[in-house]
Each structure stands twice: as structure tokens, then as C-alpha cells.
């Protein structure tokens, strides 16, 4: 998709107009003739698109975005234990979307705090498992090793661990970390090396770091345009 060369404001005015004002988020109605492509949403073309999506997906229907993401998702999964309605879960889902995780698995309580997801759960496959045993059974059937992420006795640095390309990265909750059942079920437990005085880092930050570590090793990075 090519974004129009002049991005209109909510009234359709462009930077060349005397009354143009920049939007704080998103783009206004599509200027000129609409594109003849079924991926585009007529309402968004008419009213503007203020969703939390990258420019490539501006004005696209949600179903079209999900279909395109399905074509390029990475083969790692993210699992999160949900026993205390941890507010970090939404942020982890958002990071999973950003890094192209195949799916997110909520383990424990079905309901989870979606505020931090910033609506990215609409574009990300989210599955539920009643407990760790159910998750492990699913992962075994899918041929995926479960790698827990926590700084507990016996864990190894993620920086030196041979992180599998196809795997499930399992995270615990803020505070208690992974449950004893998760620690016992995981094929390995890795930790993020720290250098300060704090005992641990935020759960959603740890998840983002671990996912980026996977991307750094296994993802095919997009080519950046050469500078002249």
C-alpha cells in the first residue's frame, strides 16, 4: 500500500491548505479517487484511520490485516500464566503482535486485562489453556518445546542459550514469576542477564526482550533503503 503523498487532517485538508492541522494520531479521509482494492475499508477511506497500525495497513479492513499477518507470522509462540489478573498481559500481547508471534496462549484464568494490548489482540491469535498441563499437552502435539523465562535457580542466560526457532516461550506473572508447575514442565528455563541491584525486571519488559532475542537470531530482517 502507498500512503497518499499528502496526509489530510480530519476535515480532508492537506499540508498545502491554509487550514491544515496535523493529526495527533492516524490519518484523515483518503484524498482523491479511492483505491480499487477489496482490502480497503470504505468507512476508513471516507472517515480516516486512527487505529494503532503501521502505515502499510492504513485504511485496510481488520480481516485483511490479519490475513496478511498470518502469511508472515514467525514460528514462535508466547504463553503467559494468568492466575492473578496480571496487568502486564496486555502489554505482552502487544509485544507479541509487534514481533510477529504465531499466537499468544493465556494459561489459567480465561479473562485477562486487555488495556495494555491497545487493541492489538484483535490482530493477534490468542488461545486459552486451563492450566500448564493443558498447554504442555498442546505444545507436545504441535512438536514445540516449552522454554520458560525467569531468573530462578538453575536458569541459564538467554544470551548463550540455543533458543529454538520453533518453540513456546512461557512467562510467569509479575512478582511470583513462573509457577512451580511451569518450572517443572519446561524443557529449559532461561533468564535475562542483569547488571544492577534490582531482583528482576518488569514481566512485560522481560517478555519483549526475550521475543526480540528470538527475532535477532531467527527472523529475516527487512531491507532498509540505502542512503545516498
C-alpha positions in Angstrom: 0.0 0.0 0.0 1.2 3.5 -0.8 0.0 6.3 1.6 -1.2 9.4 -0.2 1.7 11.9 -0.7 -0.2 14.5 1.3 -1.8 13.2 4.5 -5.1 15.0 5.2 -6.4 16.1 8.5 -9.8 15.1 9.9 -11.5 17.6 7.5 -9.7 16.4 4.5 -7.3 19.4 4.4 -3.7 18.7 3.3 -0.5 20.4 4.3 -0.8 22.6 1.2 -4.1 24.0 2.6 -4.1 27.1 4.8 -6.4 25.5 7.4 -4.4 22.2 7.7 -3.7 21.0 11.2 -1.7 17.8 11.9 -3.5 14.9 13.5 -2.3 13.7 16.9 -2.9 10.1 15.7 -3.7 8.5 12.4 -4.7 9.9 9.1 -7.8 11.6 7.8 -10.0 10.7 4.8 -8.3 9.4 1.7 -7.8 12.3 -0.7 -8.8 11.9 -4.3 -10.0 8.7 -6.0 -10.4 5.7 -3.8 -8.2 2.6 -4.5 -9.9 -0.3 -6.2 -8.7 -3.0 -3.8 -11.0 -5.1 -1.6 -8.5 -4.9 1.3 -9.5 -1.3 1.9 -12.4 -0.4 4.2 -14.8 2.1 2.6 -15.7 3.6 6.0 -12.0 4.2 6.8 -11.4 5.7 3.4 -14.3 8.0 4.0 -13.7 8.9 7.6 -10.0 8.4 8.2 -8.0 5.8 10.0 -6.9 6.5 13.6 -6.1 2.9 14.6 -2.8 1.7 16.1 -1.5 0.2 12.9 1.6 0.8 10.8 1.4 2.9 7.7 1.4 -0.1 5.4 -2.0 -1.2 6.8 -3.7 2.2 6.9 -7.3 2.0 5.6 -7.2 -1.8 5.4 -10.0 -3.9 6.8 -9.2 -5.7 10.0 -9.7 -9.1 8.3 -7.3 -8.1 5.5 -4.6 -7.1 8.1 -5.0 -10.4 10.0 -4.8 -12.4 6.7 -1.5 -10.6 5.7 0.0 -11.1 9.2 -0.9 -14.8 9.0 1.2 -15.0 5.9 4.3 -13.8 7.7 4.0 -14.7 11.3 7.1 -16.3 13.0 7.1 -19.9 14.3 7.4 -19.0 18.0 4.5 -18.8 20.4 4.2 -16.9 23.6 2.4 -18.3 26.7 1.5 -16.3 29.8 0.3 -17.6 33.2 -2.8 -15.7 34.3 -3.6 -16.5 37.9 -3.9 -13.0 39.4 -5.3 -10.9 36.5 -1.8 -9.5 35.9 -2.0 -6.1 34.1 1.2 -7.0 32.2 -0.6 -9.5 30.0 -2.0 -6.8 27.7 1.5 -5.4 27.1 2.9 -8.8 26.4 0.2 -9.4 23.8 1.1 -6.0 22.2 4.7 -7.0 22.0 3.8 -10.4 20.6 2.0 -8.6 17.8 4.9 -6.3 17.2 7.4 -9.1 16.9 5.1 -11.4 14.8 4.5 -14.2 17.2 2.4 -17.1 15.8 0.0 -17.0 18.7 -0.4 -16.0 22.4 -1.6 -18.6 24.9 -3.3 -17.5 28.1 -2.8 -20.1 30.8 -5.2 -20.1 33.8 -8.0 -17.6 34.1 -9.7 -17.0 30.8 -10.4 -13.3 31.4 -7.3 -11.1 31.2 -6.7 -7.4 31.4 -6.7 -6.1 27.8 -6.0 -2.5 28.4 -2.3 -2.7 27.7 -2.9 -4.5 24.5 -4.0 -1.3 22.8 -6.5 -3.4 20.6 -3.6 -5.4 19.2 -5.4 -8.6 20.4 -7.8 -8.1 17.5 -4.9 -8.8 15.1 -3.2 -11.4 17.2 -4.3 -15.1 17.6 -5.0 -15.6 21.4 -5.7 -19.0 22.7 -6.6 -20.3 26.2 -5.5 -23.2 28.3 -6.9 -24.1 31.7 -3.6 -24.9 33.2 0.1 -25.6 32.5 -0.6 -29.3 31.8 -3.0 -28.4 29.1 -0.6 -26.0 27.5 2.2 -28.6 27.6 0.0 -31.3 26.0 -0.9 -28.9 23.2 2.8 -28.0 22.7 3.8 -31.7 22.7 1.2 -32.4 20.0 2.5 -29.4 18.0 6.1 -30.6 18.4 7.1 -27.4 20.2 9.5 -27.3 23.2 8.4 -25.1 26.1 11.1 -22.6 27.2 10.3 -20.8 30.4 11.7 -17.3 31.0 12.5 -16.4 34.7 15.5 -15.7 36.9 15.3 -18.7 39.2 18.0 -21.1 40.5 19.1 -23.3 37.7 18.2 -20.9 34.8 20.7 -20.2 32.1 21.4 -16.9 30.3 19.2 -16.5 27.3 22.1 -14.7 25.6 24.1 -18.0 25.4 21.1 -20.4 25.2 20.4 -22.1 21.8 16.9 -20.7 21.5 14.9 -23.0 19.2 13.3 -21.5 16.1 10.1 -23.3 16.8 9.2 -23.0 20.4 6.8 -21.7 23.1 8.2 -19.1 25.4 6.4 -19.3 28.7 6.3 -16.3 31.1 5.0 -16.1 34.7 3.4 -13.2 36.4 4.7 -10.0 37.9 6.1 -10.8 41.3 5.8 -14.6 41.8 7.2 -15.4 38.3 6.6 -18.8 36.7 4.6 -21.3 38.8 6.2 -24.5 40.2 4.1 -26.4 37.6 5.6 -24.3 34.8 9.1 -24.7 36.1 8.7 -28.5 36.2 7.1 -28.7 32.8 9.6 -26.5 30.9 12.3 -28.2 28.9 14.6 -25.3 29.8 14.5 -22.1 31.9 16.4 -19.1 30.7 17.0 -15.7 32.3 17.8 -12.3 31.0 21.2 -11.2 32.3 21.0 -8.2 34.7 23.8 -5.9 36.0 22.1 -3.7 38.6 20.7 -4.1 42.1 17.0 -4.9 41.3 16.0 -8.5 41.7 14.0 -8.6 38.5 12.7 -6.5 35.6 9.1 -5.9 34.7 7.3 -9.0 33.3 6.2 -7.3 30.1 9.7 -5.8 29.6 11.3 -9.3 30.1 8.9 -10.8 27.5 9.7 -8.1 25.0 13.4 -8.6 25.4 13.0 -12.4 25.0 10.9 -12.0 21.9 13.4 -9.6 20.4 16.2 -12.1 21.2 14.3 -14.7 19.1 13.9 -12.1 16.3 17.6 -11.2 16.4 18.6 -14.8 15.9 15.9 -16.2 13.5 14.0 -13.5 11.7 14.7 -12.3 8.2 15.0 -8.6 8.7 13.5 -6.3 6.1 15.9 -4.5 3.7 16.4 -0.8 4.6 16.7 1.7 1.7 20.3 2.7 1.1 21.2 6.3 1.9 22.5 8.4 -0.9 
